[in-house]
Amino acid sequence: MKQGSVPVAVAAKVYGKDPAWIRAGIVSGWLPIGRATRAGKVITSLDEMDSKLGRINYYISPQKLYEDTGYEWNGER
């Protein structure tokens, strides 16, 4: 299993959902596969997802994605 962050688009394909669903799930906490941060601060509220506030970086753990879905990420986009 590759190290680093799984791209949101890859996680969306694995779950069969829209990338926005993945992002909202990570921020809200009901999809415990990673975390969302802006300028080093963890984002935990959908109200903070306003793009005017700046870019949010999403980290999706390959291990947590595997534990939740059985999907093994090998670095593909």
C-alpha angles and dihedrals in degrees: 000000000000123000124233131052123323109231115251089236091057092049089049090055091048092053094037090235140117117273088242088061090055093048093047091048093052093047093045093046099234091108101056098190100107147331140267122223139179118194090344095308118118112239114219104159129074087220088067092057091085106129090216088071092061140267120321118215116214122206115194115189113227088210095051091045089052092048091050099042110011089240114140112209116212101178101279119143 
